Amino acid sequence: MVRAIDVHVHVPAPPDHASTKEKEAMAGYFGAGHMPVTPDEMAATYKALDIFAVIFEIDSETTSGESYVGNDYVASIVQKYPEQFMGFASVDPWKGKLAIRELERSVKELGLRGLKLHPTTQAFFPNDTHFYPLWEKAAELGIPVLFHSGQTGVGSGTPGGGGYKLKYSHPMLLDDVAADFPELTIIMAHPAVPWQEEQLAVALHKGNVYIDLSGWSPKYFRPILVQYISSLLKDKALFGSDYPVLKPERWLRDFEQLDLKDEVRRKILLENAQKVLKLSP
């Protein structure tokens, strides 16, 4: 059995997908240093750490004008390293029926096992009923949907934040989705600063909502977050790093410094993800 499951890992783009200024700014924001250049490097990192990981990228073609690396690309990495990774699809929600068909293809034909979306970079409100058919399809397929929530490093520090608007990633928007789709498993990515208390309230109130703890070193977790994940939300918090901008070894090292019971550590690092991702212990 692996040591942990990292539910939040971005795949390195192929050589023909150049890095954007926004992504370079994000790397600087996190002080990430060297970014991985190949899936092989990423796989070697996770194998050495004895960590299984969920990998994905984000389809923001409508808003960015950049082509998506593709769900086939993500699936090819999983196929090469099935003992190391499982994959989530991404679709551009603005593509309507095309997005729904691509999600179904990605799950049924490519074997991807979840959906990753970023409301800020994709510029959509998750509770807009225009997008509800996509949530219906995800629920029908029985897959979790991982939504970015809160502040983002994408575009941080650039003029106008690269044009990205934080309002799309308010966790209360996902409260509506969770209420309207009780059969849909929702994961809110990251401690949703500056709306952390709202995020915790949604996860506590809605049985189908979970939180991943990626994108922030645990040493910067606010006391209220540590309080909740050690008690009321101990069954609903998931380890995530946000690799490559935050390395899993750094996250785990800082996590060890939190005052948590061993039972809670096991749940956050492994057992909760096994349940959400339907993985055997």
BELZI-V346830 format. One record per residue. D_LAST is the distance of its C-alpha to the last C-alpha in Angstrom with 1 decimal. Layout:
((D_LAST) (D_LAST))
//
This chain:
((7.3) (9.3) (11.3) (11.2) (11.3) (15.0) (15.7) (19.4) (20.9) (24.3) (25.1) (28.4) (31.1) (32.9) (36.3) (38.3) (36.7) (38.6) (37.4) (39.0) (40.9) (38.5) (35.5) (37.6) (38.5) (34.9) (34.2) (37.2) (36.1) (32.9) (34.7) (32.2) (34.6) (33.5) (31.5) (29.6) (31.8) (29.4) (25.9) (26.0) (26.6) (23.7) (21.3) (22.8) (22.3) (18.5) (18.1) (20.2) (18.2) (14.8) (13.7) (12.3) (14.7) (16.1) (19.7) (22.8) (26.4) (28.8) (31.5) (34.5) (37.2) (39.4) (39.7) (39.6) (41.4) (39.0) (37.2) (33.4) (31.6) (30.1) (26.9) (27.8) (27.7) (24.3) (23.0) (24.9) (23.0) (19.6) (21.1) (22.3) (19.1) (16.2) (14.0) (15.0) (15.6) (15.2) (18.5) (20.1) (23.6) (26.6) (29.8) (33.1) (33.4) (37.2) (37.2) (36.7) (36.3) (35.7) (32.7) (31.3) (31.9) (30.3) (27.2) (27.0) (27.8) (25.2) (22.4) (23.8) (25.4) (23.8) (20.1) (19.7) (17.3) (19.0) (22.4) (23.7) (27.1) (29.5) (32.2) (34.4) (34.7) (34.7) (37.2) (36.1) (35.6) (32.3) (34.0) (36.9) (36.9) (38.0) (34.3) (33.0) (32.9) (30.2) (28.0) (28.8) (27.6) (24.3) (23.7) (24.8) (22.4) (19.5) (18.6) (18.4) (21.6) (21.7) (25.2) (26.9) (28.5) (31.3) (33.2) (32.7) (33.6) (34.7) (38.5) (38.6) (42.0) (43.6) (46.6) (45.4) (41.8) (42.1) (43.0) (39.5) (39.5) (37.1) (37.9) (35.6) (32.5) (33.2) (30.2) (32.4) (32.8) (29.1) (29.8) (32.0) (29.5) (26.8) (29.5) (30.8) (27.5) (25.4) (23.1) (22.4) (19.5) (21.3) (20.2) (23.2) (23.1) (24.6) (26.3) (29.1) (32.1) (34.8) (33.3) (30.5) (31.5) (31.7) (28.2) (26.8) (28.9) (27.5) (23.8) (24.8) (26.9) (24.9) (21.7) (20.7) (21.3) (19.1) (20.3) (19.3) (21.1) (22.3) (25.8) (26.8) (26.6) (25.2) (28.6) (30.2) (28.1) (30.6) (30.6) (29.8) (26.6) (25.4) (26.6) (24.7) (21.3) (21.6) (22.5) (23.0) (20.5) (17.8) (15.3) (16.8) (17.2) (15.3) (16.0) (18.3) (21.1) (23.5) (23.8) (26.4) (28.5) (26.4) (24.6) (21.1) (22.4) (25.0) (22.8) (20.5) (23.7) (25.2) (22.1) (22.3) (25.8) (24.8) (25.3) (21.8) (20.2) (17.3) (15.2) (16.2) (15.5) (11.8) (11.7) (13.9) (12.5) (8.8) (7.6) (10.5) (10.0) (6.6) (8.8) (11.9) (11.0) (9.3) (6.4) (3.8) (0.0))
//
